[in-house]
């Protein structure tokens, strides 16, 4: 019995762990032999963690905990993000605590990655500026957004990836925003989400493997 326990593939066991609640959805890392960072996804309007978090699992759990908080304001059958960065932070704290409970003591509070889609992209950027040193990578999708490069640099954000579908109205402004961030000396990149518009493309899971890896610089 002891031999079988010793050689049991514990990382594979943890890869299957996920949790769900009023706070949102979370997945444990593939490997918890050492502390792992959080990769947090903020969904868009009329959405929920359940209908979108899964597409990030393969790209995120190779690096750390995938944490998908539930939006803090109701909207139709789903939720959205409203208020201030502090309001979003409260929701995130509950989700992060639930995620860490899957592998106690194994969440690294540094080198996190924030991902935001549409309405969630705005709040992801706001939270990154409000928590200096906590988030080193940003992936912001499908949202016309103007970022504060001074704030991002001061908060130790190292890489910013902006992404949108080729037919999304946010695409052109996001391409221009990448150029503006680069002019300020930030490492930034635009990534196409394919020929479609605002919704997730059918190959979103594969695209997110590349996006998260680049944003983390790993």
NORRA-V217935 format. One record per residue. N is the residue number from 1. RES is the residue in one small letter. OMEGA is omega in degrees with one decimal (* if undefined). D_FIRST is the distance of its C-alpha to the first C-alpha in Angstrom with 1 decimal. Layout:
BEGIN
n=N res=RES omega=OMEGA d_first=D_FIRST
n=N res=RES omega=OMEGA d_first=D_FIRST
END
This chain:
BEGIN
n=1 res=x omega=-178.3 d_first=0.0
n=2 res=x omega=-179.6 d_first=3.8
n=3 res=x omega=-178.8 d_first=5.5
n=4 res=x omega=177.7 d_first=5.2
n=5 res=x omega=-176.8 d_first=6.3
n=6 res=x omega=-174.2 d_first=8.7
n=7 res=x omega=177.3 d_first=10.3
n=8 res=x omega=-178.4 d_first=10.6
n=9 res=x omega=-176.5 d_first=14.4
n=10 res=x omega=178.0 d_first=15.2
n=11 res=x omega=178.6 d_first=19.0
n=12 res=x omega=177.9 d_first=19.0
n=13 res=x omega=-177.8 d_first=17.5
n=14 res=x omega=-179.9 d_first=20.3
n=15 res=x omega=-177.9 d_first=22.9
n=16 res=x omega=-175.7 d_first=22.7
n=17 res=x omega=170.1 d_first=23.3
n=18 res=x omega=-178.5 d_first=26.9
n=19 res=x omega=-177.6 d_first=28.9
n=20 res=x omega=179.3 d_first=32.3
n=21 res=x omega=178.5 d_first=34.9
n=22 res=x omega=179.7 d_first=38.5
n=23 res=x omega=-179.2 d_first=38.0
n=24 res=x omega=-177.0 d_first=37.1
n=25 res=x omega=176.8 d_first=34.1
n=26 res=x omega=175.8 d_first=31.5
n=27 res=x omega=176.6 d_first=28.7
n=28 res=x omega=176.7 d_first=26.0
n=29 res=x omega=174.3 d_first=26.1
n=30 res=x omega=-175.0 d_first=24.3
n=31 res=x omega=178.4 d_first=22.9
n=32 res=x omega=176.0 d_first=22.5
n=33 res=x omega=172.9 d_first=21.4
n=34 res=x omega=-178.0 d_first=25.0
n=35 res=x omega=-177.1 d_first=27.6
n=36 res=x omega=-179.1 d_first=29.3
n=37 res=x omega=175.8 d_first=32.8
n=38 res=x omega=170.1 d_first=34.1
n=39 res=x omega=-171.6 d_first=35.9
n=40 res=x omega=178.7 d_first=38.1
n=41 res=x omega=175.2 d_first=40.0
n=42 res=x omega=-175.6 d_first=43.1
n=43 res=x omega=-179.5 d_first=44.2
n=44 res=x omega=-177.1 d_first=47.9
n=45 res=x omega=-180.0 d_first=50.3
n=46 res=x omega=-173.8 d_first=49.8
n=47 res=x omega=177.8 d_first=46.1
n=48 res=x omega=175.3 d_first=42.7
n=49 res=x omega=-177.0 d_first=39.3
n=50 res=x omega=-174.6 d_first=38.0
n=51 res=x omega=-177.0 d_first=40.6
n=52 res=x omega=-172.9 d_first=40.3
n=53 res=x omega=-174.9 d_first=37.1
n=54 res=x omega=-177.1 d_first=35.0
n=55 res=x omega=180.0 d_first=37.3
n=56 res=x omega=-171.9 d_first=36.3
n=57 res=x omega=-175.5 d_first=32.5
n=58 res=x omega=-179.3 d_first=32.2
n=59 res=x omega=-172.5 d_first=34.6
n=60 res=x omega=-170.8 d_first=33.4
n=61 res=x omega=173.2 d_first=29.6
n=62 res=x omega=-179.3 d_first=29.5
n=63 res=x omega=-174.9 d_first=31.2
n=64 res=x omega=179.0 d_first=30.2
n=65 res=x omega=171.3 d_first=30.2
n=66 res=x omega=-175.1 d_first=32.6
n=67 res=x omega=-176.3 d_first=34.5
n=68 res=x omega=-179.4 d_first=37.2
n=69 res=x omega=176.7 d_first=39.3
n=70 res=x omega=178.3 d_first=41.5
n=71 res=x omega=-171.4 d_first=45.2
n=72 res=x omega=-179.8 d_first=47.0
n=73 res=x omega=179.6 d_first=50.0
n=74 res=x omega=176.1 d_first=50.3
n=75 res=x omega=-176.7 d_first=52.1
n=76 res=x omega=177.9 d_first=52.6
n=77 res=x omega=-178.0 d_first=49.3
n=78 res=x omega=-178.8 d_first=47.5
n=79 res=x omega=173.3 d_first=47.6
n=80 res=x omega=176.1 d_first=49.2
n=81 res=x omega=-177.7 d_first=49.4
n=82 res=x omega=177.8 d_first=52.4
n=83 res=x omega=-175.7 d_first=53.9
n=84 res=x omega=175.6 d_first=53.0
n=85 res=x omega=179.3 d_first=50.2
n=86 res=x omega=177.9 d_first=49.4
n=87 res=x omega=178.1 d_first=48.9
n=88 res=x omega=179.7 d_first=46.5
n=89 res=x omega=179.6 d_first=44.7
n=90 res=x omega=178.8 d_first=44.0
n=91 res=x omega=179.5 d_first=42.4
n=92 res=x omega=-178.8 d_first=40.4
n=93 res=x omega=179.4 d_first=39.1
n=94 res=x omega=-179.7 d_first=37.6
n=95 res=x omega=178.9 d_first=35.9
n=96 res=x omega=178.6 d_first=34.5
n=97 res=x omega=179.0 d_first=33.2
n=98 res=x omega=179.4 d_first=31.4
n=99 res=x omega=-178.3 d_first=30.0
n=100 res=x omega=179.4 d_first=28.7
n=101 res=x omega=177.5 d_first=26.9
n=102 res=x omega=179.1 d_first=24.4
n=103 res=x omega=-173.3 d_first=23.3
n=104 res=x omega=177.9 d_first=24.9
n=105 res=x omega=-175.7 d_first=26.5
n=106 res=x omega=177.7 d_first=26.2
n=107 res=x omega=176.4 d_first=29.7
n=108 res=x omega=-177.7 d_first=32.2
n=109 res=x omega=177.8 d_first=35.6
n=110 res=x omega=174.3 d_first=37.5
n=111 res=x omega=176.9 d_first=38.3
n=112 res=x omega=177.8 d_first=38.0
n=113 res=x omega=177.5 d_first=39.6
n=114 res=x omega=177.8 d_first=41.8
n=115 res=x omega=177.2 d_first=42.7
n=116 res=x omega=179.1 d_first=45.5
n=117 res=x omega=176.6 d_first=47.0
n=118 res=x omega=178.2 d_first=50.6
n=119 res=x omega=178.9 d_first=51.2
n=120 res=x omega=-179.7 d_first=47.8
n=121 res=x omega=178.8 d_first=49.0
n=122 res=x omega=-177.2 d_first=51.7
n=123 res=x omega=176.1 d_first=49.4
n=124 res=x omega=178.7 d_first=46.8
n=125 res=x omega=179.3 d_first=49.6
n=126 res=x omega=-179.9 d_first=50.9
n=127 res=x omega=179.0 d_first=47.5
n=128 res=x omega=179.0 d_first=47.0
n=129 res=x omega=-176.3 d_first=50.3
n=130 res=x omega=-177.9 d_first=49.6
n=131 res=x omega=-176.5 d_first=46.3
n=132 res=x omega=176.3 d_first=47.2
n=133 res=x omega=-175.0 d_first=44.5
n=134 res=x omega=-172.2 d_first=41.8
n=135 res=x omega=-178.7 d_first=42.3
n=136 res=x omega=-179.2 d_first=43.0
n=137 res=x omega=177.4 d_first=43.2
n=138 res=x omega=170.7 d_first=45.1
n=139 res=x omega=-175.5 d_first=45.1
n=140 res=x omega=-170.8 d_first=48.0
n=141 res=x omega=165.8 d_first=48.9
n=142 res=x omega=-179.8 d_first=51.8
n=143 res=x omega=172.7 d_first=53.9
n=144 res=x omega=-170.2 d_first=57.2
n=145 res=x omega=174.2 d_first=56.5
n=146 res=x omega=-175.1 d_first=58.2
n=147 res=x omega=178.1 d_first=56.0
n=148 res=x omega=-175.5 d_first=56.9
n=149 res=x omega=178.2 d_first=56.1
n=150 res=x omega=178.6 d_first=57.1
n=151 res=x omega=-179.1 d_first=54.7
n=152 res=x omega=179.0 d_first=51.8
n=153 res=x omega=179.4 d_first=52.4
n=154 res=x omega=178.9 d_first=52.6
n=155 res=x omega=176.9 d_first=49.3
n=156 res=x omega=171.7 d_first=47.6
n=157 res=x omega=-174.0 d_first=47.2
n=158 res=x omega=-176.5 d_first=46.9
n=159 res=x omega=179.0 d_first=46.9
n=160 res=x omega=175.4 d_first=48.4
n=161 res=x omega=174.7 d_first=48.0
n=162 res=x omega=-174.7 d_first=50.3
n=163 res=x omega=176.8 d_first=49.9
n=164 res=x omega=173.7 d_first=51.8
n=165 res=x omega=-176.2 d_first=52.7
n=166 res=x omega=179.7 d_first=55.9
n=167 res=x omega=178.7 d_first=57.8
n=168 res=x omega=179.1 d_first=56.6
n=169 res=x omega=-179.9 d_first=59.5
n=170 res=x omega=-172.0 d_first=57.3
n=171 res=x omega=-176.0 d_first=57.0
n=172 res=x omega=176.8 d_first=60.2
n=173 res=x omega=-179.9 d_first=60.0
n=174 res=x omega=175.5 d_first=56.5
n=175 res=x omega=177.5 d_first=57.6
n=176 res=x omega=179.7 d_first=60.4
n=177 res=x omega=176.3 d_first=58.1
n=178 res=x omega=178.7 d_first=55.9
n=179 res=x omega=-179.6 d_first=59.1
n=180 res=x omega=178.4 d_first=60.1
n=181 res=x omega=178.4 d_first=56.8
n=182 res=x omega=179.4 d_first=57.0
n=183 res=x omega=176.9 d_first=60.6
n=184 res=x omega=177.2 d_first=59.2
n=185 res=x omega=177.2 d_first=56.8
n=186 res=x omega=175.4 d_first=53.5
n=187 res=x omega=-174.4 d_first=51.2
n=188 res=x omega=-177.3 d_first=51.5
n=189 res=x omega=169.6 d_first=51.1
n=190 res=x omega=177.0 d_first=52.0
n=191 res=x omega=176.5 d_first=49.8
n=192 res=x omega=173.0 d_first=51.0
n=193 res=x omega=176.3 d_first=49.0
n=194 res=x omega=-171.6 d_first=50.8
n=195 res=x omega=-175.4 d_first=54.1
n=196 res=x omega=-177.6 d_first=53.7
n=197 res=x omega=-172.2 d_first=54.6
n=198 res=x omega=-177.4 d_first=52.9
n=199 res=x omega=174.1 d_first=49.9
n=200 res=x omega=172.3 d_first=46.6
n=201 res=x omega=-178.1 d_first=46.9
n=202 res=x omega=-179.5 d_first=44.7
n=203 res=x omega=-177.3 d_first=43.0
n=204 res=x omega=-178.0 d_first=42.4
n=205 res=x omega=179.9 d_first=38.7
n=206 res=x omega=179.7 d_first=39.4
n=207 res=x omega=-177.4 d_first=42.2
n=208 res=x omega=173.1 d_first=40.1
n=209 res=x omega=179.8 d_first=37.7
n=210 res=x omega=-176.2 d_first=40.7
n=211 res=x omega=-177.5 d_first=42.3
n=212 res=x omega=179.0 d_first=39.4
n=213 res=x omega=-179.9 d_first=38.6
n=214 res=x omega=-178.4 d_first=42.3
n=215 res=x omega=-179.9 d_first=42.7
n=216 res=x omega=-177.7 d_first=39.8
n=217 res=x omega=-177.7 d_first=41.1
n=218 res=x omega=* d_first=37.6
END
